[in-house]
């Protein structure tokens, strides 16, 4: 049986992060959505997504295909129902397809709905959690860290905590092999569990309050202040003051400055003293720009900060307004607040924005990835080219925007 995590139309609510990945590869908690499913299923998975992403995230189809909605957080009851789904049936809750099992080996994103709706329905009655919007990534991070902590530490023993470390509820601190915690750090797990991944480093004088995850090979710089619920993704480096932020992987906020209620994609870099507002002066509900529907939408939140897509960068002393969306491969700099929506492949800031030349953007991506011994593949280049071309009309609309 082939196990496939599929995208549905929810992916359009999760831009800019789903420009460069299927929903299943969004990180929320300690795990990505895919990693959590693979933990429960004890099996690898492939992906069904939009055609331009399919070459980067291949699909494996056969005569028996179990399709699982990648926007759902795996749990024991959900997994049990999914793996027992008979061939020719789909699992449904309130009209949403949770899973489907089919022998059709000619599936793609465009015929997925027609294929799954033709199958016999089985209702799913239990509760489950779904990523529906970009702000869910940080809003659900508290719950996700607590649940993932139980999974990732099950039947495992933590490495010893350094002597003299001040901590609350040390039984809720788990340190993986190879992690280093240096002198003067304060870790308080009384407010939630703290997970420290393999070969992660927490430098001198750091203050941490759970729930919090510092993933493999991540680095927390000296004197950083980290509040839950925060995830520092694999290979990321962070400093300054951070509150309820999810870093996907290999991104840097290495200096002072405040970032709260935010999501930072992969390969991003925030310059020194970058600051992000996460609360309006009048304490009103935060609205953000929905890239897919091209309109402003209500989040239902009082606190909502920056959402930054993969490979975007900002210069020193950059200021982001409440509820700002930055797309893929943006280079943001200058004084004042830039637009609350910065289209992918944009160069500039509050005074003026223009196109980020595609070839120069690729050169930067290659340099950044090479520093981490990663290679940009031809399939990825074509993925970025597709994003560059399909977001051209957005850049034309927002270019030369005056604050």
C-alpha positions in Angstrom: 0.0 0.0 0.0 1.3 3.5 -1.0 0.7 6.1 1.7 0.3 9.6 0.3 -0.3 12.9 2.1 -2.4 15.2 -0.1 -3.1 18.9 -0.4 -6.6 20.1 -0.6 -7.7 23.7 -1.2 -6.7 24.6 2.3 -3.2 25.1 0.9 -4.3 28.4 -0.6 -5.1 29.7 2.9 -1.5 28.9 4.0 0.4 31.1 1.5 3.2 32.2 1.4 4.4 28.9 3.1 2.7 26.6 0.6 4.3 28.4 -2.4 7.4 26.2 -1.7 6.0 23.1 0.1 2.9 21.0 0.5 0.9 21.5 3.7 2.5 18.2 5.1 5.9 19.9 5.3 4.8 22.8 7.5 6.3 22.6 10.9 4.0 23.2 13.9 5.1 21.9 17.3 8.3 19.8 17.3 7.4 17.9 14.2 6.2 18.8 10.7 2.8 17.5 9.8 4.5 14.8 7.7 6.9 13.8 10.5 4.0 13.3 12.9 2.1 11.1 10.5 5.2 9.0 9.8 5.8 8.6 13.5 2.3 7.1 14.0 2.2 5.1 10.8 5.8 3.8 11.1 6.1 4.3 7.4 7.5 6.8 4.9 5.0 8.9 2.8 4.9 10.6 -0.6 3.0 13.7 -1.7 0.1 14.7 -3.9 0.2 18.5 -4.6 0.1 21.1 -7.3 1.9 20.1 -10.5 4.7 22.7 -10.2 5.6 21.3 -6.8 5.2 17.7 -7.7 8.7 17.3 -9.2 10.2 18.6 -6.0 7.9 16.5 -3.8 7.3 13.3 -5.9 4.3 11.0 -5.6 4.4 7.2 -5.5 1.3 5.6 -6.8 0.3 1.9 -7.0 -2.7 -0.3 -7.1 -3.6 0.4 -3.5 -3.2 4.1 -2.4 -4.1 5.4 1.0 -4.5 9.2 0.7 -4.3 11.3 3.9 -5.2 14.9 4.2 -1.9 16.7 5.0 -3.5 19.5 6.9 -4.6 17.2 9.8 -2.6 16.7 13.0 -2.2 13.0 13.4 -3.5 11.4 16.6 -4.1 7.8 17.7 -7.8 7.7 17.0 -7.4 9.4 13.6 -4.6 7.0 12.6 -6.6 4.0 13.7 -9.5 5.0 11.5 -7.3 5.9 8.6 -5.3 2.6 8.5 -8.5 0.6 8.7 -10.2 2.4 5.8 -11.4 -0.2 3.2 -10.4 0.1 -0.4 -13.0 2.2 -2.4 -14.0 4.3 0.7 -13.2 7.7 2.1 -13.3 9.0 5.6 -15.3 12.2 6.0 -16.0 14.8 8.7 -18.3 17.7 8.1 -17.8 17.4 4.4 -14.0 17.4 4.6 -12.2 14.4 3.2 -9.8 13.1 5.9 -8.6 10.1 4.0 -9.4 8.0 1.0 -8.3 4.6 -0.3 -8.3 4.0 -4.0 -6.7 1.8 -6.7 -6.6 4.7 -9.2 -2.9 5.2 -10.1 -3.5 8.2 -12.3 -4.2 10.8 -9.6 -3.2 14.4 -9.6 -4.2 17.6 -7.8 -6.8 18.5 -10.5 -8.7 15.2 -10.5 -8.4 14.5 -6.7 -11.7 15.9 -5.7 -13.6 14.0 -8.5 -11.8 10.8 -7.5 -12.4 11.0 -3.7 -16.0 12.2 -3.9 -16.8 9.1 -6.1 -15.9 6.8 -3.2 -18.2 5.5 -0.5 -18.3 7.7 2.6 -17.5 6.6 6.2 -18.2 9.3 8.8 -15.5 10.1 11.4 -17.0 11.2 14.7 -13.9 11.9 16.9 -12.2 15.3 17.3 -9.2 16.3 15.3 -7.2 19.5 14.7 -6.5 21.1 11.3 -4.2 23.8 10.0 -6.6 26.1 8.2 -4.8 29.5 8.1 -1.3 30.9 8.3 -1.9 32.1 11.9 -2.9 28.7 13.0 0.8 27.7 12.8 1.7 29.8 15.8 -1.7 29.7 17.5 -1.7 25.9 17.6 2.0 25.6 18.5 1.4 25.4 22.2 -0.9 22.4 21.9 1.3 20.8 19.2 4.6 21.1 21.3 2.9 19.5 24.4 1.6 16.6 22.3 4.8 16.1 20.3 6.8 16.2 23.5 5.0 13.1 24.8 5.6 11.3 21.5 9.3 12.2 20.9 10.3 11.4 24.5 8.3 8.2 24.9 10.5 5.4 26.3 13.6 7.6 26.0 15.9 9.0 28.7 17.1 12.6 28.6 20.7 13.5 28.8 21.7 15.0 32.1 21.1 18.7 32.7 24.1 20.7 33.5 24.8 21.3 37.2 23.6 24.7 38.5 21.0 25.1 35.8 18.0 26.9 37.3 14.8 25.3 36.2 11.2 24.7 37.1 9.8 21.2 36.7 13.0 19.6 35.4 11.2 16.4 34.5 9.6 18.3 31.6 13.0 19.2 30.1 14.3 16.7 27.6 17.8 16.9 26.2 18.9 14.8 23.2 22.4 13.4 22.7 25.0 15.9 21.6 23.2 19.0 22.8 25.2 21.6 24.7 23.7 24.0 27.4 26.2 26.5 28.6 26.6 28.4 31.9 24.0 30.8 33.3 21.0 29.5 31.4 17.6 29.5 33.0 15.0 27.0 31.7 11.5 27.1 33.2 9.5 24.1 32.2 6.8 24.8 34.9 4.8 26.6 32.1 5.3 23.8 29.6 7.7 21.2 28.4 11.1 22.1 26.8 12.6 19.9 24.1 16.3 20.4 23.1 17.3 18.4 20.0 20.4 16.6 18.9 23.5 18.8 18.7 21.5 22.0 19.6 23.4 24.7 21.4 22.0 27.1 24.1 24.7 29.7 24.8 25.4 31.5 28.0 22.8 33.5 29.8 19.8 32.3 27.8 16.3 32.5 29.5 13.7 30.0 28.3 10.0 29.4 29.3 8.2 26.5 27.9 6.4 25.1 26.0 9.4 25.4 23.7 11.3 23.2 21.1 14.8 23.8 20.1 15.3 21.3 17.2 18.4 19.5 16.0 21.5 21.6 15.3 19.7 24.9 16.3 21.6 27.6 18.1 20.3 30.0 20.7 22.6 33.0 21.0 23.9 34.5 24.3 21.4 36.3 26.5 18.4 35.4 24.3 14.9 35.5 25.9 12.6 32.8 24.5 8.9 32.6 25.6 6.6 29.8 24.7 5.0 28.6 22.6 8.1 28.8 20.3 9.7 26.3 17.9 13.3 26.9 16.7 13.5 24.7 13.7 16.5 22.5 12.7 19.6 24.5 11.9 18.1 27.9 12.9 20.0 30.5 14.9 18.1 32.9 17.1 18.8 35.7 19.6 17.0 38.7 21.1 13.4 38.4 22.4 11.1 35.9 20.9 7.5 35.0 21.9 5.3 32.4 20.3 7.2 32.1 17.0 7.7 29.1 14.7 10.9 29.0 12.7 10.7 26.2 10.1 14.4 25.4 9.5 17.8 27.0 8.6 16.6 30.5 9.4 18.4 33.2 11.4 17.3 35.9 13.8 20.7 36.0 15.4 20.6 39.5 17.0 18.6 41.7 19.3 15.1 42.8 18.4 11.6 41.6 19.1 9.6 39.0 17.2 6.2 37.7 18.4 3.2 35.6 17.2 5.0 35.0 14.0 6.0 32.3 11.4 9.4 32.3 9.7 9.9 30.0 6.8 13.2 28.3 5.7 16.4 30.0 4.8 15.3 33.5 6.1 17.5 36.1 7.7 16.4 38.9 9.9 19.0 41.7 10.3 20.2 43.1 13.6 17.5 45.0 15.6 14.7 43.9 13.4 11.5 44.5 15.3 8.0 43.3 14.6 4.7 44.7 16.0 2.2 42.0 17.0 -0.4 44.2 18.7 -2.3 47.2 17.3 -2.2 50.4 19.3 -6.0 50.3 19.6 -5.9 46.6 20.6 -8.3 45.9 17.7 -8.5 42.6 15.9 -5.6 42.0 13.4 -6.4 41.7 9.7 -3.9 40.3 7.2 -3.7 40.2 3.4 -4.9 37.0 1.9 -2.8 36.5 -1.2 -5.0 33.9 -2.8 -8.3 35.8 -2.6 -6.5 39.2 -2.9 -8.4 40.8 0.0 -7.9 41.7 3.7 -9.2 39.0 6.1 -9.9 38.9 9.8 -7.7 36.6 11.9 -9.8 36.7 15.0 -6.6 37.5 16.9 -5.4 40.4 19.0 -1.8 39.3 18.6 -0.5 38.6 15.2 3.0 39.5 13.9 5.1 38.6 10.8 4.6 35.8 8.3 7.7 35.4 6.2 8.1 33.0 3.3 11.2 31.0 2.4 14.5 32.7 1.5 13.3 36.2 2.4 15.7 38.6 4.1 15.5 42.0 5.8 18.2 44.6 6.6 19.3 46.0 10.0 16.7 48.0 11.9 13.8 46.8 9.8 10.4 47.5 11.3 7.4 45.3 10.5 3.8 46.3 11.2 1.2 44.1 12.9 0.0 41.3 10.6 2.7 41.7 7.8 2.9 39.1 5.1 6.3 38.7 3.2 6.4 36.3 0.3 9.2 34.1 -1.0 12.6 35.5 -1.8 12.0 39.1 -0.7 14.9 41.5 0.1 13.5 44.1 2.5 15.4 47.2 3.8 15.2 50.9 4.5 13.5 53.1 7.1 9.8 53.2 8.0 7.3 50.3 7.9 7.1 48.4 4.6 3.8 47.4 3.1 1.8 44.9 5.2 1.9 42.7 2.1 5.2 42.2 0.3 4.8 40.1 -2.8 7.3 37.3 -3.6 10.5 38.4 -5.3 10.3 42.0 -4.1 13.3 44.2 -3.6 13.0 47.4 -1.4 10.9 48.7 1.5 8.7 51.6 2.6 10.0 54.2 0.1 9.9 52.0 -3.0 9.6 48.4 -4.0 10.6 46.8 -7.3 11.2 43.4 -8.8 14.0 41.2 -7.4 15.8 40.0 -10.5 15.2 36.3 -10.7 18.8 35.3 -11.6 20.2 37.4 -8.8 17.7 35.9 -6.4 18.8 32.4 -7.5 22.5 33.4 -7.0 21.7 34.5 -3.4 19.8 31.2 -2.7 22.8 29.2 -4.0 25.2 31.1 -1.7 23.0 30.7 1.3 22.4 27.0 0.8 26.1 26.3 0.1 27.0 27.7 3.5 24.9 24.8 5.0 26.3 22.3 2.4 23.0 22.1 0.6 22.5 22.1 -3.2 19.7 23.9 -5.1 18.3 21.4 -7.6 17.1 22.1 -11.2 13.5 21.1 -10.0 13.7 23.7 -7.2 14.9 26.4 -9.7 11.8 25.7 -11.9 9.6 25.8 -8.8 11.0 29.3 -7.9 10.6 30.4 -11.5 6.9 29.4 -11.4 6.4 31.4 -8.2 8.3 34.4 -9.8 6.1 34.3 -12.9 2.7 33.7 -11.2 3.3 36.5 -8.6 4.3 39.1 -11.2 0.8 40.8 -11.2 1.1 41.2 -7.4 4.4 42.9 -7.7 3.1 45.2 -10.4 0.2 46.2 -8.1 2.4 46.8 -5.0 5.6 48.2 -6.7 6.5 51.8 -5.9 4.1 51.7 -3.0 4.5 54.8 -0.8 4.1 54.4 3.0 
